[in-house]
Every structure is written in C-alpha cells, then in structure tokens.
Amino acid sequence: MQTEMAGAPETAAILEALKADRATARERQSALERQIREEARRLRSADGTGSLGFQLLPSCVGCA
C-alpha cells in the first residue's frame, strides 16, 4: 500500500506527512524518556550522596 501511495503524486505527500507524524511521536517519546532519566539523575544527586535522601530507620526486633 505504501508503495502504491508513494507512486501517485497526490498521495505521496499524504504518505510523507504520515511518516513525519510517526517520527515526531517517536522523537517526543525519546525526549520524554530522556527527561525522566535526567530528573532521576538529578534527584539521586540532590544530596550529593547519590541516594534519594530517604532515611532508613533501624529495624525494631521485638517491638510489637
């Protein structure tokens, strides 16, 4: 079907537009994933130790 559309001048432009939209969606997805990774990296390094800043509480054996 794509080959047929590419061969006809009136549908070739439509085919190119469809391909451009898919590339754009793919680029948006890649950009979103990159932003998530950057934000996670920023959060991990926010306190300089590479952790997210959670404080672990000592376990309480026999507290209950």
MARBA-3410 file (N, C-alpha, C, O; in Angstrom, 1 decimal):
64
0.8,-1.2,0.0,0.0,0.0,0.0,0.9,1.3,0.0,0.6,2.2,-0.7 ~ 1.9,1.3,0.8,2.8,2.4,0.8,3.5,2.6,-0.5,3.7,3.8,-0.9 ~ 3.8,1.6,-1.2,4.5,1.7,-2.5,3.5,2.3,-3.5,3.9,3.2,-4.3 ~ 2.2,1.9,-3.4,1.2,2.5,-4.3,1.1,4.0,-4.0,1.0,4.8,-4.9 ~ 1.0,4.3,-2.7,0.8,5.7,-2.4,2.0,6.5,-2.8,1.9,7.7,-3.2
3.2,6.0,-2.6,4.4,6.7,-3.0,4.5,7.0,-4.5,5.1,8.0,-4.9 ~ 3.9,6.1,-5.3,4.0,6.2,-6.7,3.0,7.3,-7.3,3.3,7.8,-8.4 ~ 2.0,7.6,-6.6,1.0,8.6,-7.0,1.3,9.9,-6.4,1.4,10.1,-5.2 ~ 1.4,11.0,-7.3,1.8,12.3,-6.7,0.8,12.9,-5.7,1.2,13.5,-4.8 ~ -0.5,12.6,-5.9,-1.5,13.2,-5.0,-1.5,12.5,-3.6,-1.9,13.1,-2.6
-1.0,11.2,-3.5,-0.9,10.6,-2.2,0.5,10.5,-1.6,0.6,10.2,-0.5 ~ 1.5,10.8,-2.4,2.9,10.8,-1.9,3.0,11.8,-0.8,3.7,11.5,0.2 ~ 2.4,13.0,-0.9,2.5,14.0,0.2,1.8,13.5,1.4,2.3,13.8,2.5 ~ 0.7,12.8,1.3,0.0,12.3,2.5,0.9,11.2,3.2,1.0,11.2,4.4 ~ 1.5,10.4,2.4,2.4,9.3,2.9,3.5,10.0,3.7,3.9,9.5,4.8
4.1,11.0,3.1,5.2,11.7,3.8,4.8,12.3,5.1,5.5,12.3,6.1 ~ 3.6,12.9,5.1,3.1,13.5,6.3,2.8,12.5,7.4,3.1,12.7,8.6 ~ 2.3,11.3,7.0,2.1,10.2,8.0,3.4,9.8,8.6,3.5,9.5,9.8 ~ 4.4,9.6,7.7,5.8,9.2,8.2,6.3,10.3,9.1,7.0,9.9,10.1 ~ 6.2,11.5,8.8,6.7,12.6,9.6,6.0,12.6,11.0,6.7,12.8,12.0
4.7,12.3,11.1,4.0,12.3,12.3,4.5,11.2,13.2,4.7,11.3,14.4 ~ 4.8,10.0,12.6,5.3,8.9,13.4,6.7,9.2,13.9,7.0,8.9,15.1 ~ 7.5,9.8,13.1,8.9,10.2,13.6,8.7,11.2,14.7,9.5,11.2,15.7 ~ 7.8,12.1,14.6,7.6,13.2,15.6,7.2,12.5,16.9,7.6,12.9,18.0 ~ 6.2,11.6,16.8,5.8,10.9,18.0,6.9,10.1,18.7,7.1,10.1,19.9
7.7,9.5,17.8,8.9,8.7,18.3,9.9,9.7,19.0,10.5,9.4,20.1 ~ 10.1,10.8,18.4,11.0,11.8,19.0,10.5,12.4,20.3,11.2,12.6,21.3 ~ 9.1,12.6,20.4,8.5,13.0,21.6,8.7,12.0,22.7,9.0,12.3,23.9 ~ 8.5,10.7,22.4,8.7,9.6,23.4,10.2,9.6,23.8,10.4,9.4,25.0 ~ 11.1,9.7,22.9,12.5,9.7,23.3,12.9,10.8,24.2,13.6,10.7,25.2
12.3,12.0,23.9,12.6,13.2,24.7,12.0,13.0,26.1,12.6,13.4,27.1 ~ 10.8,12.5,26.2,10.2,12.2,27.5,11.0,11.3,28.3,11.3,11.5,29.5 ~ 11.5,10.2,27.7,12.3,9.2,28.4,13.6,9.8,28.9,14.1,9.6,30.0 ~ 14.2,10.7,28.0,15.5,11.4,28.4,15.2,12.3,29.5,16.1,12.4,30.5 ~ 14.1,13.0,29.5,13.8,13.9,30.7,13.6,13.2,32.0,14.0,13.6,33.0
12.9,12.0,31.9,12.7,11.2,33.1,14.1,10.7,33.6,14.3,10.8,34.8 ~ 15.0,10.3,32.8,16.3,9.8,33.2,17.1,11.0,33.8,17.7,10.8,34.9 ~ 17.0,12.2,33.2,17.7,13.3,33.8,17.1,13.7,35.1,17.9,14.1,36.0 ~ 15.8,13.7,35.3,15.2,14.0,36.5,15.6,13.0,37.6,15.9,13.4,38.8 ~ 15.6,11.7,37.3,16.0,10.7,38.2,17.5,10.9,38.6,17.8,10.8,39.8
18.3,11.3,37.7,19.7,11.5,38.0,19.9,12.7,38.9,20.7,12.7,39.8 ~ 19.1,13.8,38.6,19.1,15.0,39.4,18.6,14.7,40.9,19.2,15.2,41.8 ~ 17.6,13.9,41.0,17.1,13.6,42.3,18.1,12.7,43.1,18.3,12.9,44.3 ~ 18.7,11.8,42.4,19.7,10.9,43.1,20.9,11.7,43.6,21.5,11.4,44.6 ~ 21.3,12.8,42.8,22.5,13.5,43.2,22.1,14.8,44.0,23.0,15.6,44.3
20.9,15.0,44.3,20.5,16.2,45.0,21.2,16.4,46.4,21.5,17.5,46.7 ~ 21.4,15.3,47.1,22.0,15.5,48.4,23.5,15.1,48.3,24.2,15.1,49.4 ~ 24.0,14.9,47.1,25.4,14.6,47.0,25.9,13.2,47.3,27.1,12.9,47.1 ~ 25.0,12.4,47.8,25.4,11.0,48.1,25.0,10.0,47.1,25.3,8.8,47.1 ~ 24.1,10.4,46.1,23.6,9.5,45.1,22.4,8.8,45.5,21.9,8.0,44.7
21.9,9.1,46.7,20.7,8.4,47.1,19.5,9.4,46.9,19.7,10.5,46.6 ~ 18.3,8.9,47.1,17.1,9.8,47.0,16.9,10.6,48.3,15.9,11.4,48.3 ~ 17.7,10.4,49.3,17.5,11.2,50.5,16.6,10.6,51.5,16.3,11.2,52.5 ~ 16.3,9.3,51.3,15.4,8.6,52.3,16.3,8.2,53.5,17.4,7.7,53.3 ~ 15.8,8.3,54.7,16.5,7.9,55.8,15.9,6.5,56.2,14.7,6.4,56.4
16.8,5.6,56.3,16.3,4.2,56.7,16.3,4.2,58.2,17.2,4.6,58.9 ~ 15.2,3.7,58.8,15.0,3.6,60.2,15.6,2.2,60.6,15.5,1.2,59.9 ~ 16.2,2.1,61.8,16.7,0.9,62.3,15.5,-0.1,62.5,14.4,0.3,62.9 ~ 15.7,-1.4,62.2,14.7,-2.3,62.4,14.4,-2.6,63.9,15.4,-2.5,64.7 ~ 13.2,-2.8,64.2,12.9,-3.0,65.6,12.5,-4.4,65.8,11.4,-4.8,65.6
13.4,-5.2,66.3,13.2,-6.6,66.6,12.5,-6.7,67.9,13.0,-6.3,68.9 ~ 11.3,-7.3,67.9,10.5,-7.5,69.1,9.8,-6.2,69.6,9.5,-6.2,70.8 ~ 9.6,-5.2,68.8,8.9,-4.0,69.2,7.4,-4.2,69.4,6.9,-3.5,70.3 ~ 6.8,-5.1,68.8,5.4,-5.2,68.8,4.9,-6.0,70.0,3.7,-6.2,70.2
END
